[in-house]
Amino acid sequence: MTRGLHHLLMGQCAVCIMVCSRIQSTASHPPPVTTLPTSPHTWNLFGKPGDGYYTQLEIGTPPQKFNVLVDTGSSNLAIAGAVHKELDTFYVRQNSSTYVDLGRDVKVKYTQSSWTGHVGRDLAQFPSVPGTLPLVTDLALITASENFYVNNSHWQGIVGLAFSALAQPQGSVIPWFDGLVAQNHTVNSFTLELCGPYREEEGIFHHVGQLFIGKDTGACPSPTVTSPIRRAWFYEVLMVALVWDAFPNITIHLAHNNNSAFAITIPPQSYLRPAQDSFSGCWMLGIDESQSGTVLGAVILEGLCVTFDREKSVIGFSESVCGPSITLGKIYNTTDLRSCVYVPDVVDGLTLASYVMGAFLGLLSLPLVLAGLRWAWRSFIRPSLNPEVPFLTLDETNT
C-alpha cells in the first residue's frame, strides 16, 4: 500500500478484514527505543516508519535497478516510467532490449493517492528475495501520479502481492506473483516478517524485514494459528472482536473457523510511531479512520511472521524474534461467527437480465396500453359527459 493506503491500523502491508467487535480495557507502557534486530538471514525489506517496506527489483536487459514498495493490498507491478520531482531515477524502456509494449493504458486508485501509466512486459527479478527467479512479467510504467511517491523514501514503484482480481486493467494483466507460481511451479504462498523501527547511531529511525516466497519461511517458525481467507481479492479475514482503551495493549480477535477464534495482542510501541525528526521526542498515532472496513497493516504485523498461504486459502501467524513483543493467544471456542460476516449486496447476471427484459417488455406493451386508454375514452368516458357542458375535442376524421 502506498502513502494513500496508510489508512489501516497504519502501514504498508495490509490484511483487509470485516469487523464485528466487542470492547474491553487493558493497560500498558510507553514505546521503547529499539536497536537493529539480528537475523541468520540477510534483510531484504527496508524503509522508514510510515513509508512502507521496500525491496530491490531489477527490470529489463541489461537490468535497471530500483526499489519497489511491497504491498499486499494491490496486485500490479508498477515502476516509475517518467521524471518526477520526488525521484532520482526511473525506468527507461528504450534502454531494455526485452521490453514489449502491450498498447494499453492503466489507472490505479488508492485511498488517498493514484497513478496512471502504460502497460508493458519485461524481464523482472528480485535478487534478494529467496525463491524467486527471473520472470517475464506484465508491468505498468507510471507516467503521472497524485500523492503516490514519498520524498526521500528510496522507492520508485510498487509490487502488489494480492490476488489477480485487483489487477488493473481487469482481466488483461497477470500479476507478478501469479506468473511466478505458474511458470516456476512455486508453492502459492509467501511469508512476511516485519521487524518495526529501530534507531541508528545518528538518531534516524529505519525499519527492516524479510520476504520469503514458497515453503521457505526463514527463521520464522511454522504458523501456530491460521485464519481463513474469505475472498480472493484482498487478503480478507474475519475479525470478531477488538479490545482497546487509552494507551493500552490492543487485542483483536480473528476467526479460526466458524466456531473458534484466536487473539493478537499488540503493545503501544506498535501503534505509536516515531516521528522522522527523532530528536524532538515526538511520536505519531498509527491508527487512522477508514471508510471501507478495518485494514491491518505494518502496525499490527510488525513482530509477527505472517504466511499468506494462497494454496490452502489461509493466513498463518507466528511470533517473530524481531520487532515489538506481539502475543498470539490460543485458539478458543465461541459461538457461530457466520453472523459477523459482511455479505455485500450483489446483483447477479440472471437478476440483471430479468430487469432488462422487464423494461423491454414494458416498452413493447406501451402502445397497447395507450390504445386501450383511447378505446375506453371513446367508448365510455366521452359519451357519458354532459352534452350541455362545452368540451373541446379533436376532429379525428382528418387525422
C-alpha positions as CSV (number, residue, x, y, z in Angstrom):
1,M,0.0,0.0,0.0
2,T,1.3,3.4,-0.9
3,R,1.1,6.6,1.0
4,G,-2.6,6.7,0.0
5,L,-3.1,3.3,1.6
6,H,-1.8,4.3,5.1
7,H,-5.4,4.2,6.3
8,L,-5.0,1.0,8.1
9,L,-4.1,0.5,11.5
10,M,-1.4,2.2,9.5
11,G,1.3,0.6,7.4
12,Q,2.2,-0.8,4.0
13,C,1.4,-4.5,4.3
14,A,-2.3,-4.8,4.8
15,V,-4.8,-7.6,5.5
16,C,-8.3,-6.4,4.7
17,I,-11.0,-7.7,7.2
18,M,-14.6,-7.1,8.1
19,V,-15.4,-6.1,11.7
20,C,-17.6,-7.5,14.4
21,S,-16.2,-6.2,17.7
22,R,-16.6,-6.2,21.5
23,I,-14.7,-3.9,23.8
24,Q,-12.6,-4.4,26.9
25,S,-9.8,-2.4,28.7
26,T,-6.2,-3.3,29.4
27,A,-3.0,-1.4,30.4
28,S,0.5,-1.0,29.1
29,H,3.5,1.3,28.9
30,P,5.2,3.8,26.5
31,P,7.1,2.5,23.5
32,P,10.8,1.7,23.9
33,V,13.6,2.7,21.5
34,T,14.7,-0.4,19.7
35,T,18.0,-1.4,18.1
36,L,18.7,-3.2,14.8
37,P,17.5,-6.8,15.2
38,T,19.7,-9.7,14.4
39,S,18.9,-12.5,11.9
40,P,20.5,-15.6,10.5
41,H,19.3,-14.3,7.1
42,T,20.1,-11.1,5.1
43,W,17.4,-8.5,5.4
44,N,15.6,-7.9,2.1
45,L,13.0,-5.4,3.2
46,F,13.9,-1.8,4.2
47,G,12.3,1.6,4.8
48,K,11.4,4.3,7.2
49,P,8.4,4.4,9.6
50,G,5.3,5.5,7.8
51,D,6.8,5.0,4.3
52,G,6.4,1.2,4.0
53,Y,8.8,-1.6,3.3
54,Y,10.6,-1.8,0.0
55,T,12.8,-4.4,-1.7
56,Q,15.2,-4.4,-4.7
57,L,13.9,-5.0,-8.2
58,E,15.9,-5.4,-11.5
59,I,14.0,-4.8,-14.7
60,G,15.0,-5.2,-18.4
61,T,18.0,-6.2,-20.4
62,P,20.5,-5.0,-19.3
63,P,18.9,-4.8,-15.8
64,Q,17.9,-1.4,-14.4
65,K,17.9,-1.4,-10.6
66,F,15.1,0.0,-8.5
67,N,13.4,-0.3,-5.1
68,V,9.7,-1.1,-5.0
69,L,7.2,-1.0,-2.2
70,V,5.9,-4.4,-1.1
71,D,2.1,-4.2,-0.9
72,T,-0.4,-6.9,-0.1
73,G,-3.3,-4.6,-0.8
74,S,-2.9,-4.4,-4.6
75,S,-1.8,-6.7,-7.5
76,N,0.0,-4.6,-10.1
77,L,3.8,-4.4,-10.6
78,A,4.4,-0.8,-11.4
79,I,7.6,1.3,-11.8
80,A,8.3,5.0,-12.5
81,G,8.4,5.4,-16.2
82,A,8.9,9.2,-16.3
83,V,10.7,12.0,-14.5
84,H,9.2,13.0,-11.1
85,K,10.3,15.6,-8.6
86,E,10.4,13.1,-5.8
87,L,12.5,10.6,-7.7
88,D,16.2,10.4,-8.6
89,T,15.8,7.6,-11.2
90,F,13.1,6.0,-13.4
91,Y,12.8,3.1,-15.8
92,V,13.8,3.9,-19.4
93,R,12.1,1.3,-21.7
94,Q,14.1,2.3,-24.7
95,N,17.2,1.0,-22.9
96,S,15.8,-2.5,-22.5
97,S,16.0,-4.9,-25.4
98,T,13.4,-7.2,-23.8
99,Y,10.6,-4.6,-23.3
100,V,7.4,-5.3,-25.1
101,D,4.7,-2.6,-25.4
102,L,1.2,-4.1,-24.8
103,G,-0.6,-1.0,-26.1
104,R,-2.9,-0.4,-23.1
105,D,-3.2,2.4,-20.5
106,V,-3.9,1.8,-16.9
107,K,-5.1,3.9,-13.9
108,V,-4.9,2.6,-10.3
109,K,-6.5,4.5,-7.4
110,Y,-5.7,4.0,-3.7
111,T,-7.4,5.6,-0.7
112,Q,-5.5,8.9,-0.9
113,S,-3.4,8.6,-4.0
114,S,-3.4,7.3,-7.6
115,W,-1.2,6.8,-10.6
116,T,-1.7,6.4,-14.3
117,G,0.6,4.7,-16.8
118,H,1.2,2.4,-19.7
119,V,1.1,-1.4,-19.7
120,G,4.1,-3.3,-21.0
121,R,6.1,-6.5,-20.4
122,D,9.7,-7.1,-19.5
123,L,12.1,-9.3,-17.6
124,A,12.0,-8.8,-13.8
125,Q,13.9,-10.2,-10.9
126,F,14.0,-9.7,-7.2
127,P,17.6,-10.6,-6.5
128,S,17.4,-10.5,-2.7
129,V,14.2,-12.5,-2.3
130,P,14.7,-16.3,-1.8
131,G,12.5,-18.5,-4.0
132,T,12.4,-16.1,-7.0
133,L,13.8,-16.4,-10.5
134,P,14.0,-14.0,-13.5
135,L,10.5,-13.8,-15.0
136,V,9.0,-12.1,-18.0
137,T,6.0,-10.3,-16.4
138,D,3.4,-7.6,-17.1
139,L,4.2,-4.3,-15.5
140,A,3.0,-0.7,-15.6
141,L,5.1,2.3,-16.4
142,I,3.9,5.1,-14.2
143,T,3.8,8.4,-16.2
144,A,1.7,10.5,-13.9
145,S,0.7,10.3,-10.2
146,E,-1.0,12.1,-7.4
147,N,0.3,11.8,-3.8
148,F,1.9,8.4,-4.7
149,Y,5.6,8.9,-4.2
150,V,7.1,9.9,-0.9
151,N,10.0,12.3,-0.6
152,N,13.3,10.5,0.4
153,S,11.5,7.1,0.7
154,H,14.0,5.5,-1.7
155,W,11.5,3.5,-3.6
156,Q,10.3,4.1,-7.2
157,G,7.5,1.7,-7.7
158,I,5.3,-1.0,-6.1
159,V,4.8,-4.7,-6.3
160,G,1.3,-5.9,-5.4
161,L,1.1,-9.4,-3.9
162,A,-2.7,-9.6,-3.6
163,F,-4.9,-11.7,-5.9
164,S,-5.4,-11.1,-9.6
165,A,-9.0,-9.8,-9.0
166,L,-7.4,-6.4,-8.0
167,A,-5.1,-6.2,-11.0
168,Q,-5.7,-3.3,-13.4
169,P,-6.8,-3.2,-16.2
170,Q,-9.1,-6.0,-15.1
171,G,-8.8,-9.3,-16.9
172,S,-5.8,-8.2,-19.0
173,V,-2.8,-8.3,-16.6
174,I,-1.2,-11.2,-14.9
175,P,0.3,-10.2,-11.5
176,W,4.0,-10.9,-11.0
177,F,3.4,-13.4,-8.1
178,D,0.7,-15.3,-10.1
179,G,3.1,-15.6,-13.0
180,L,5.9,-16.8,-10.7
181,V,3.7,-19.5,-9.3
182,A,2.5,-20.7,-12.7
183,Q,5.9,-20.6,-14.5
184,N,8.3,-21.8,-11.8
185,H,5.8,-24.1,-10.0
186,T,6.4,-22.2,-6.8
187,V,4.2,-23.0,-3.8
188,N,1.4,-20.5,-3.8
189,S,2.5,-18.9,-0.5
190,F,4.8,-16.2,0.8
191,T,5.8,-15.1,4.3
192,L,6.5,-11.6,5.6
193,E,8.5,-10.8,8.7
194,L,8.3,-7.1,9.6
195,C,10.6,-6.0,12.4
196,G,9.5,-2.4,13.0
197,P,11.5,0.7,13.6
198,Y,15.0,0.9,15.1
199,R,17.2,4.0,15.7
200,E,20.6,4.3,14.0
201,E,23.6,6.0,15.7
202,E,22.8,9.3,14.0
203,G,19.3,9.2,15.5
204,I,17.4,8.4,12.4
205,F,14.7,5.7,12.5
206,H,14.6,2.9,9.9
207,H,12.9,-0.5,9.8
208,V,13.8,-3.8,8.2
209,G,12.1,-7.1,7.5
210,Q,12.2,-10.2,5.3
211,L,10.1,-11.6,2.4
212,F,10.2,-15.3,1.7
213,I,8.5,-17.0,-1.3
214,G,7.1,-20.5,-1.2
215,K,7.8,-23.0,1.5
216,D,10.8,-21.2,2.9
217,T,9.9,-19.1,6.0
218,G,13.5,-18.2,7.0
219,A,13.9,-18.1,10.8
220,C,10.1,-17.9,11.3
221,P,8.5,-20.9,12.9
222,S,5.6,-22.6,11.2
223,P,2.3,-20.8,11.8
224,T,0.8,-21.6,15.1
225,V,-2.7,-20.3,14.2
226,T,-4.4,-19.6,10.9
227,S,-7.4,-17.6,9.8
228,P,-9.2,-18.5,6.5
229,I,-9.1,-16.1,3.5
230,R,-12.7,-15.3,2.8
231,R,-12.4,-14.0,-0.7
232,A,-9.6,-14.0,-3.3
233,W,-9.1,-10.2,-3.8
234,F,-7.6,-8.5,-0.7
235,Y,-6.4,-10.9,2.0
236,E,-9.8,-10.7,3.7
237,V,-10.2,-12.4,7.1
238,L,-12.9,-12.1,9.7
239,M,-12.2,-10.1,12.8
240,V,-14.7,-11.0,15.6
241,A,-13.6,-8.7,18.4
242,L,-11.4,-5.6,19.2
243,V,-10.1,-4.8,22.7
244,W,-8.8,-1.3,23.4
245,D,-8.5,1.5,25.9
246,A,-6.3,4.6,26.5
247,F,-2.7,3.8,25.5
248,P,-3.3,0.1,26.3
249,N,-2.4,-3.1,24.6
250,I,-4.8,-3.5,21.7
251,T,-6.2,-7.0,21.2
252,I,-8.0,-8.1,18.1
253,H,-9.7,-11.5,17.6
254,L,-9.6,-13.2,14.3
255,A,-11.8,-16.1,13.2
256,H,-10.1,-19.5,13.0
257,N,-13.2,-21.2,11.7
258,N,-17.0,-20.8,12.1
259,N,-16.9,-21.8,15.8
260,S,-13.4,-20.7,17.1
261,A,-11.1,-17.7,17.1
262,F,-7.7,-16.5,18.4
263,A,-6.4,-13.2,19.8
264,I,-3.5,-11.0,18.6
265,T,-2.3,-8.5,21.3
266,I,-0.1,-5.6,20.3
267,P,1.6,-3.1,22.7
268,P,1.6,0.7,22.4
269,Q,5.0,0.7,20.8
270,S,3.4,-0.9,17.7
271,Y,0.8,1.9,17.1
272,L,2.8,4.8,18.4
273,R,5.2,5.6,15.6
274,P,8.4,7.7,16.0
275,A,8.4,11.0,14.1
276,Q,11.0,11.4,11.4
277,D,12.5,14.2,13.5
278,S,13.6,11.7,16.1
279,F,15.4,14.3,18.2
280,S,12.1,16.0,19.1
281,G,11.0,13.0,21.0
282,C,7.7,13.2,19.2
283,W,5.5,10.2,18.3
284,M,2.6,9.8,15.9
285,L,-0.5,7.7,16.3
286,G,-0.6,4.9,13.7
287,I,-4.3,4.5,13.7
288,D,-6.5,6.2,11.1
289,E,-10.1,6.3,10.0
290,S,-11.2,4.0,7.2
291,Q,-14.4,4.2,5.2
292,S,-14.3,0.6,3.9
293,G,-13.6,-1.9,6.8
294,T,-10.6,-2.4,9.0
295,V,-7.2,-2.8,7.4
296,L,-4.4,-4.4,9.3
297,G,-1.0,-3.2,8.2
298,A,2.5,-2.9,9.5
299,V,1.3,-1.5,12.8
300,I,-0.3,-4.9,13.5
301,L,2.0,-7.2,11.6
302,E,5.4,-6.0,12.9
303,G,6.6,-8.5,15.4
304,L,4.8,-11.4,13.6
305,C,5.7,-13.8,10.9
306,V,2.7,-13.8,8.5
307,T,2.3,-16.5,5.9
308,F,-0.1,-15.7,3.1
309,D,-0.9,-19.3,2.1
310,R,-3.0,-18.9,-1.1
311,E,-2.8,-22.6,-1.8
312,K,-4.6,-23.5,1.4
313,S,-6.6,-20.2,1.4
314,V,-5.5,-19.2,4.9
315,I,-3.3,-16.6,6.6
316,G,-0.9,-18.1,9.2
317,F,0.6,-16.2,12.2
318,S,3.5,-17.0,14.4
319,E,5.5,-14.8,16.8
320,S,8.7,-13.3,15.4
321,V,12.0,-12.9,17.2
322,C,12.3,-9.3,16.0
323,G,10.1,-6.2,16.3
324,P,7.6,-5.4,19.1
325,S,6.5,-8.0,21.5
326,I,3.3,-9.4,20.0
327,T,1.3,-12.0,21.8
328,L,-0.7,-14.7,20.0
329,G,-3.4,-16.2,22.0
330,K,-4.5,-19.8,21.9
331,I,-7.5,-20.9,19.7
332,Y,-10.7,-20.8,21.8
333,N,-14.2,-22.0,21.1
334,T,-17.0,-19.4,20.6
335,T,-20.5,-19.1,19.1
336,D,-21.2,-19.3,15.4
337,L,-19.2,-16.5,13.8
338,R,-21.0,-16.5,10.5
339,S,-23.3,-13.8,11.7
340,C,-20.3,-11.4,11.8
341,V,-19.6,-11.9,8.1
342,Y,-20.4,-8.9,6.0
343,V,-22.1,-10.0,2.8
344,P,-22.3,-7.2,0.2
345,D,-25.4,-6.9,-2.0
346,V,-24.6,-8.4,-5.4
347,V,-26.9,-8.3,-8.4
348,D,-26.2,-11.5,-10.3
349,G,-26.4,-11.9,-14.0
350,L,-29.9,-13.5,-14.0
351,T,-31.4,-10.8,-11.9
352,L,-29.9,-8.1,-14.1
353,A,-31.2,-9.9,-17.2
354,S,-34.7,-10.0,-15.7
355,Y,-34.6,-6.3,-15.0
356,V,-33.6,-5.6,-18.6
357,M,-36.3,-7.9,-20.1
358,G,-38.9,-6.4,-17.8
359,A,-38.1,-2.9,-19.0
360,F,-38.0,-4.1,-22.7
361,L,-41.5,-5.8,-22.4
362,G,-42.8,-2.7,-20.7
363,L,-41.8,-0.6,-23.7
364,L,-43.4,-3.1,-26.1
365,S,-46.7,-3.0,-24.1
366,L,-46.9,0.8,-24.0
367,P,-48.7,1.1,-27.4
368,L,-51.3,-1.5,-26.3
369,V,-51.9,0.4,-23.0
370,L,-52.3,3.7,-24.9
371,A,-54.7,2.1,-27.4
372,G,-56.8,0.6,-24.5
373,L,-57.0,4.0,-22.8
374,R,-58.1,5.6,-26.1
375,W,-60.8,3.0,-26.7
376,A,-62.1,3.4,-23.1
377,W,-62.2,7.2,-23.6
378,R,-64.2,7.0,-26.9
379,S,-66.5,4.1,-25.7
380,F,-67.3,5.0,-22.2
381,I,-66.0,8.3,-20.9
382,R,-66.8,10.7,-23.7
383,P,-70.4,9.6,-24.3
384,S,-71.1,9.9,-20.5
385,L,-70.1,13.6,-20.5
386,N,-72.9,16.2,-20.0
387,P,-73.6,17.4,-23.6
388,E,-74.7,20.8,-22.2
389,V,-71.1,21.4,-21.0
390,P,-68.9,22.8,-23.8
391,F,-66.0,20.3,-24.4
392,L,-63.3,20.7,-27.0
393,T,-62.4,17.5,-28.9
394,L,-60.2,16.9,-31.9
395,D,-61.7,16.3,-35.3
396,E,-60.3,12.8,-35.9
397,T,-61.9,12.5,-39.4
398,N,-58.9,14.3,-40.9
399,T,-56.2,12.7,-38.9
